[in-house]
Amino acid sequence: MSGVEHVDVIVVGAGISGIGAAYHLQNSSPDRSFMILEGRDTIGGTWDLFRYPGVRSDSDMHTLGYSFKPWTKAKSIADGPSILEYLRETVDEYGIERYIRYHHLVTTAEWSTDDARWTITANRADTHETVTYTCSFLFMCSGYYSYKGGYTPEFPGIDDFEGDVVHPQQWPDDLDHAGKRVVVIGSGATAMTLVPAMADEVEHITMLQRSPTYVVARPAEDKIANGLRKVLPERLAYKIVRKKNATIGQLFYDKARKDPEKVRQKLLGMTREALGDDMVEQHFTPTYDPWDQRLCLIPDGDLYDAINAGKASVVTDHIETITPSGIRLESGEHLDADIIITATGLQLVTVGEMDFTVDGEPVDFSRTWTYKGLAYSDVPNLVSSFGFINASWTLRSDMTCDFVCRLLNHMRDTGTDYCVPRLRPSDADMPHRPWIDDFSSGYMQRMMAAMPLQGDREPWLNTQRYHSDIKFIAKAPVDDDVMQFHEARARVGSSA
C-alpha cells in the first residue's frame, strides 16, 4: 500500500486517555512513532463535549489527574472548564499537539497477520475525504460511550410538549432557563449536578427519579492536599495525596462489598443529618446495596442546600405521559414545566464505534475474552483504555498506558512484531461471566451483552479494583503464558 502514511502506533481519541497515552509513549517508548486521530475539532473528549450548567467531575482531581502532572488548584472536585484547562496545559507542556490529527473520525480497522499491521480508515469532517493510515499497534482511547448522542427512553407524549426538551449531552448554547420551571428526569451524577447549578436562576427545579440513588457530600477542597503543597515539593505532595485518595476510595469500596448494610446505614445517616428523616425515607433510600451502582458525589452538599432553601425539590415516581405543559405521573400528580431535561444516561459502545477485522474476519467483541480488562483474545496488537467505574478513570488509564509501552518495548527487545492474547487449553472450560460484575446501573446493563466475556481466572479478568490492578497490570510481566509474541508472516517467509 504505497503512499499510505505509516506510524508505529495510532492512538484513537484526544481526550483524557489519549493525551495520557501521548505522554507515556514519548516518555517510555520514545523510539516509536505515533499519531493521535481525533474525530472532533479539539482536545478534551468528555470535558469539551459536555457543556451543561455546572458540569464537573465526581472524582477528585488528585486521582482523576495524571500521575505525571500534579493538580495544583485549591478545588479538588473540579468543574469541566477547569479540567479542560488542565488537559490543555498538559498538551502544551509536553508538546503533544503536533501528534494530533483533528477531524479524523475512525471508521474501520483491519489487521493483517502477514504484514503485522493495522490499516485504519477515517472520515475527515473538515474536507469530507476518506483517508487511510497504517500502524503496527492500535491503542483505543476513545472512551466507552457514543458521541452521537445520549440515551433517552421513549416517553409517551413527548412530541406534545410545548417547551424545550434537552439531553445534557447536546446542551444548546442558547437555552434560556432563567425564571423557568425545570424538570430534570434522572437521579445520577448529571442530574445531581444540574439541579444545584441551575437552582438560583430558575423559578423552580425538580429532580424526577424512578428510584433513589446513594448520595455522598464531600468538601470541594482537600485541606490535606492544600496543606501539603505549602510545605512539600509540588510533585511529592501530589503523589502522597493521590495515593491517599486512591487508597481511601478502595477501602470504602471494599467495605461496601463486605458489609453493605453497615455502609448503607452510614450513608443514609449522613443524608438524614442534611435533609431529615422524611426526605431520606421518601427520596434518598435506594433499594440496592452501596456500590451496586456508582455513588453520586455532591461537593459541599450543594444539592442539599438547594433543597433546603426551597429552590429545588425531589419527586420519586413514574412517568405516565408527557403533556403539553409538563409531566403527568402515575400517582396522578402533574409537574408543570417549561423545560424538561432528560438526564437519562449515556449510550455505551464496545470499542470506539468502529468496525474491526482480523485477517478479513469481522471481530465480534462479545465473543472475545477480556485480557486484564484492556485487550481481547485473538485480537493482535490492540489495547483499549477503560478506567475504573468505582474510582477515578485515570488511575487505570495510566496503568494501561504503561502496560502498552512495556509491550512495545518487549517486542522491540525480542525482535517480534505483534502480540496476541490466546486462551490456554486449560481455559477452554471457563464459565462466561459479564465483563463487569456486581454493577446494576442501566447504562452498563444495556450494553453488557455486547462487551467481552470475563472468565474466572487470571488473566481473563476485569478486576475493577485499584490495588488488585497494581499487581495484575502495573507490576506483572507482559510476557506471560497467555500473551504470545510473534514475527510477521511476511518477515518469517522472507528469511526462510
C-alpha positions, 0 to 999 in steps of 0.5 A, a space after each residue: 500500500 504505497 503512499 499510505 502514511 505509516 506510524 508505529 502506533 495510532 492512538 484513537 481519541 484526544 481526550 483524557 486517555 489519549 493525551 495520557 497515552 501521548 505522554 507515556 509513549 514519548 516518555 517510555 517508548 520514545 523510539 516509536 512513532 505515533 499519531 493521535 486521530 481525533 474525530 472532533 475539532 479539539 482536545 478534551 473528549 468528555 470535558 469539551 463535549 459536555 457543556 451543561 450548567 455546572 458540569 464537573 467531575 465526581 472524582 477528585 482531581 488528585 486521582 482523576 489527574 495524571 500521575 505525571 502532572 500534579 493538580 495544583 488548584 485549591 478545588 479538588 472536585 473540579 468543574 469541566 472548564 477547569 479540567 479542560 484547562 488542565 488537559 490543555 496545559 498538559 498538551 502544551 507542556 509536553 508538546 503533544 499537539 503536533 501528534 494530533 490529527 483533528 477531524 479524523 473520525 475512525 471508521 474501520 480497522 483491519 489487521 493483517 497477520 502477514 504484514 503485522 499491521 493495522 490499516 485504519 480508515 477515517 472520515 475527515 469532517 473538515 474536507 469530507 475525504 476518506 483517508 487511510 493510515 497504517 500502524 503496527 499497534 492500535 491503542 483505543 482511547 476513545 472512551 466507552 460511550 457514543 458521541 452521537 448522542 445520549 440515551 433517552 427512553 421513549 416517553 409517551 407524549 413527548 412530541 406534545 410538549 410545548 417547551 424545550 426538551 434537552 439531553 445534557 449531552 447536546 446542551 444548546 448554547 442558547 437555552 434560556 432557563 432563567 425564571 423557568 420551571 425545570 424538570 430534570 428526569 434522572 437521579 445520577 451524577 448529571 442530574 445531581 449536578 444540574 439541579 444545584 447549578 441551575 437552582 438560583 436562576 430558575 423559578 423552580 427545579 425538580 429532580 424526577 427519579 424512578 428510584 433513589 440513588 446513594 448520595 455522598 457530600 464531600 468538601 470541594 477542597 482537600 485541606 490535606 492536599 492544600 496543606 501539603 503543597 505549602 510545605 512539600 515539593 509540588 510533585 511529592 505532595 501530589 503523589 502522597 495525596 493521590 495515593 491517599 485518595 486512591 487508597 481511601 476510595 478502595 477501602 470504602 469500596 471494599 467495605 461496601 462489598 463486605 458489609 453493605 448494610 453497615 455502609 448503607 446505614 452510614 450513608 443514609 445517616 449522613 443524608 438524614 443529618 442534611 435533609 431529615 428523616 422524611 426526605 431520606 425515607 421518601 427520596 434518598 433510600 435506594 433499594 440496592 446495596 452501596 456500590 451496586 451502582 456508582 455513588 453520586 458525589 455532591 461537593 459541599 452538599 450543594 444539592 442539599 442546600 438547594 433543597 433546603 432553601 426551597 429552590 429545588 425539590 425531589 419527586 420519586 415516581 413514574 412517568 405516565 405521559 408527557 403533556 403539553 405543559 409538563 409531566 403527568 405521573 402515575 400517582 396522578 400528580 402533574 409537574 408543570 414545566 417549561 423545560 424538561 431535561 432528560 438526564 437519562 444516561 449515556 449510550 455505551 459502545 464496545 470499542 470506539 464505534 468502529 468496525 474491526 477485522 482480523 485477517 478479513 474476519 469481522 471481530 465480534 467483541 462479545 465473543 472475545 475474552 477480556 485480557 486484564 480488562 484492556 485487550 481481547 483474545 485473538 485480537 493482535 496488537 490492540 489495547 483499549 483504555 477503560 478506567 475504573 467505574 468505582 474510582 477515578 478513570 485515570 488511575 487505570 488509564 495510566 496503568 494501561 498506558 504503561 502496560 502498552 509501552 512495556 509491550 512495545 518495548 518487549 517486542 522491540 527487545 525480542 525482535 517480534 512484531 505483534 502480540 496476541 492474547 490466546 486462551 490456554 487449553 486449560 481455559 477452554 472450560 471457563 464459565 462466561 461471566 459479564 465483563 463487569 460484575 456486581 454493577 446494576 446501573 442501566 447504562 452498563 446493563 444495556 450494553 453488557 451483552 455486547 462487551 467481552 466475556 470475563 472468565 474466572 481466572 487470571 488473566 481473563 479478568 476485569 478486576 475493577 479494583 485499584 490495588 488488585 490492578 497494581 499487581 495484575 497490570 502495573 507490576 506483572 510481566 507482559 510476557 506471560 503464558 497467555 500473551 504470545 509474541 510473534 514475527 510477521 508472516 511476511 518477515 518469517 517467509 522472507 528469511 526462510 
